[in-house]
Amino acid sequence: KAGVTQTPRYLIKTRGQQVTLSCSPISGHRSVSWYQQTPGQGLQFLFEYFSETQRNKGNFPGRFSGRQFSNSRSEMNVSTLELGDSALYLCASSLVAWGPLGDTQYFGPGTRLTVL
Amino acid sequence: GENVEQHPSTLSVQEGDSAVIKCTYSDSASNYFPWYKQELGKRPQLIIDIRSNVGEKKDQRIAVTLNKTAKHFSLHITETQPEDSAVYFCAAHSPGTYKYIFGTGTRLKVLA
């Protein structure tokens, strides 16, 4: 089974621009989560989608948004980019809708965004 | 709010020695605790996980223990090898939140 894929792998943008990142989950997985990873900050939760619905959102400004399509693929968008948005953006997928004893997430390779 | 503290932030051990990484969580409702290994430039990979209905789990050289009363869980790696060098993240999941809370990571260096 193919793993989680993300495109593009690398992006360079300038301040003020906007960017869209894409994530394709493992076949059959319906939950997709997004994380921002920066040195020293670990993995910060952005949002989680299941069946095209956002079920939780982390503490990020409204410039960060996302969506999920009917085939479970997901996109996230960052508008009006700032220097501090430079990071590795990871998505992760899981099979079921967070069962009572948790659910394993599998990560994609990430998109490295550099804002100049 | 929810929080996971992870210690130490860096750990150096001699090859063949054991390594222990500890995490403490704040939400007593947390019930699933995965550990991920992230090598430089690669994605986080699940190496072991534990659910709240068990106290210990082993997989070859790796083990995880959970103390629900103290709200902490630990990763134990025995007979460390150079290829164990990586950043390790712990995480905690609470029912109904649809997210993990991650620790800030431990950079493990295994010295040959």
Interface residues (C-beta under 8 A of the other chain):
Chain A: V4 S31 S33 Y35 G40 Q41 G42 L43 Q44 F45 E48 F50 R55 N56 G58 L90 W98 P100 L101 G102 D103 T104 Q105 Y106 F107 G108 P109 G110
Chain B: N31 Y32 P34 Y36 K42 R43 P44 Q45 L46 D49 R51 S52 N53 F89 A91 H93 P95 G96 T97 Y98 K99 Y100 I101 F102 G103 T104 G105
